[in-house]
């Protein structure tokens, strides 16, 4: 009944016939997925009720939709709600946003209200102290640019890991549905991070394989990679993980290493 009421809500959909057609196809898709006769009859009754109350133009639209192949839903539509949408369920798309909400809550809770003094940095080891700048501001500039890799160098105890965690918390605090996903990755904890690093980290966070495939196909990431030297890496992780190559993970990388 809910879908039927949506379809008949002329104040919202009157000028958007494409949306009305999609609602019809969702009803037909759900009918084709029904696991028992009761569900199939309920979906069919909704369609018949719509036809009986429709004018000639709307009735023709409904009949045209019946002729289409509604066993395969043709659109990928972003839902404005955080929970799994009816459209996502009809498309058999895994729920990733619910898991991301849990991860956001976990990351914000873990870091709590830690007292944090924003560090300053400079562009190179030979740069003068007068050229220092606020590191967080510079990283935000990087995230808003077309650049893909930001290298953060510093001596042991300089605050690289503390900054990485603060950046992770700041990005999760401002995270909104469908925005870039921050991942704070402790490189020494990942087995062979030079290959498939993002998927390995997501498995550690208990994402399922269907969720990982969905994220790889449709989302972008901000990778905050900490402890490069501690993991005894000699690889270019951006290159070996094929980041931003066609069909691969889409991500920007911030990586910290000792000088």
N, C-alpha and C positions, 0 to 999 in steps of 0.2 A: 504494500500500500504506500510505503514511503516514496518509492520511485514514481508511482503513479501520481502522487501529490506533487512531486517535483516537476514532473512533465506538465501538469495542468496549471502550474503557477505562472500564469500569463504575465503578471507584473514583473517577473524576473526574466523569463525566457522568450517573450513574445517576438523580439527581433533577433533572436539567436537560434535559428532553426538547426544549425549544426549541433548545438548542445542538446536540443530535444532529440535529434536523431541518435546521438550517442547514448542518451538515457534509454531509448528504445532498444538499442543494440546490447546494452548491459543487461536489460531484462531478458532478452533472448539468449544471451550468453549464459546467464545464471540458470535459465531453463535447461539449456543443453548440458550444464554441469550437474544438474540435480541428481542426487543419489537415490531418490525414491519418487513414486508417482505423485505423492502429496505435494512435494515441492514443484514438480513440473506442472501440475494442475493449477497451483497457486500463481505461478508466473504467467501461465496462459490466461488465467482469469483476469489478471491485471491488464493484459493486452486487449482482451475482448471488451473489458469495461472502457478502456480508452477509446476503442473503435466505436463503441455504441454512443459515446458522448461527443465524438469528434465531428467536425464539419467535413465537407467533401474533400477539402484540400489536406486536412490533417489525416483523414482516413486513407487518402492516397499515399501519404508519406509513410504511414504505418505499414501499409501493404507492400510498399517498395522495400522497406526495411526487412520485411519477412522474406523477400526474395534474395537478400544478401546472405553471404556465408558468415553467419554469426557464431560459428564454432571457433573462429580465430578472431580475437579482438584486435583491431588494426591500429590502435593509438597507444602511445605512451604519454600519459598526462600527469603532470606534477600536481599532487593534492595540496591544498593549503592547510590541512590539518596535520598534526604531528603523529596521530595514531594511524594504523594501517587503514587506508581508504577502501571503500567498496570497489572502486575502480582497480586498485592494486590487487585486491583479492580476485577479481574477475580475470585479471591478467596473470594471475599466479606469480606475482612479484613478491619476493621475500621482504619482510618488514626489517628495514635497517634503522629507521629513524627512532623507533622505540629503544633499540639497543644503544644508539648514540646518545639518547637522553640519559640512559642509565650511566653510560661512560662519563658524560659531562658531570653528572651529579657526583660520581665517585671521584673524579679528578679534582673538583672544587672542594669536596669534603676533605680529601687527603691533604691538600695544601693549606686549607683553613685560612686564618688571618695571620699569616706569617709576616713578621716585621721585615721589610725588604728595602734596602737602600739602592736605588737605581744606579748602576755603574756607568762610568764614562769609558770611552775607548778612543783609539786613534787609528787612522787608516793603514798604518804600517809600523814595523818595529823601529824604523829610522825617523818616523815623523816626530815633530817637536811636541812637547807637552801642551804648548799653546793651541795646538790644533785638535785638542780633545773635543769630543761631542757626546751627547747622551746616546748610549747604545740602543735603548729601546726605540727611540725616535728613528734612528738609522735603520733598524730592522723593519719598522713599520713602513718606511720609505721603500725598502727592498720588496716587501710583500705587495705594495701597490704598483710596483714597476713590472717590466717585462722580463727582468732577470730571473734566473732559475736557481742559482746556488749562492749562498752567503757563507763564507768561511770565518769562523770565530776562533782566533788564536789567543793563547794566554798561558802564563806560567801556572804551575800547580798551586792551587789555593787562591787563584785570582778571581774566582767567582763564576766561572763558566757554567758549571752545573746548576748553581743557584739561579743564574740568569735564565738558563734553559727552562727550569721548572716555573719560574715567574712568567716567562713568555707563554708557556703552555697554559697556565692558569688564566692569563689575560685573554688568550684567544678563545678558550672554552667559555669564559665569562660573557663574551660578546657573540658567541656562536648562535646562529639562527638556522632553522631548517633549510637545507639545500646549500648552505654556505660551505666554504672550504673547511675540511676536517683537520684539526691539529692532532698530530700524533707525536708524543714524546717517546723517543726510542732510545733505550739504553743499549748501545751497540754490543758491549760485552755479553749481554744476556741473550743475544740472537745468534743462533748457529749459522755460520756462513752468511752474514748479512749482505755479501756481495751478490747474492742471487735471491730474488723473490723476497726481499726484506719486508715489504709492506704486508704481504700475505702471512708471513711467519709471525709478524707482530700482532696482526689481527686475530690469528688463531690463539695466541697467548691471552688475548682479551675475550676469548670464547665466542667469536663470531663464527657462524657456520659457513660451510663452503658456498652454499647458494648466496648468502649475504656478502661474502667476499667477492664473488663474481659480479653481483649487483653493484657493489661499490667501485670495483675496477672499471665497470662499463659506464657508470653514470656520475661519479663524484670526483672532486679534486681534493688534494691533501696539502697540508703544510707539515713537512717532516722536520722535527727538531731532534737531530741525531747527536747524542752526547757520548763522549768516551771513545772517540775514534782511535786514539793512540793506545788506550787501555785494551782495546779489542785486537791489538796487534795487526791492524789493517794496513795493507799496502795498495789496495784497489781504489779506483775512482768509483765510489758507490753510486754516484749519479749515472755514470756510463754503464756499469755492469748490471744495474737494475733496469736499464733501458727506459728510464723515466721520460715521459712525454713523447716517446716514439709511438707511431701509429698502432692502435690496439693495446697499448700498454698503460701503466698507471700514469695519471696526470698529477704532478706534484711539484712544489717548490721545496728546496732542501736548505736547512740551516744546520751546519755541522760544526761542532767544536772540537778542538784539538790542542794539545800542549805545544808550546813553542820549542 
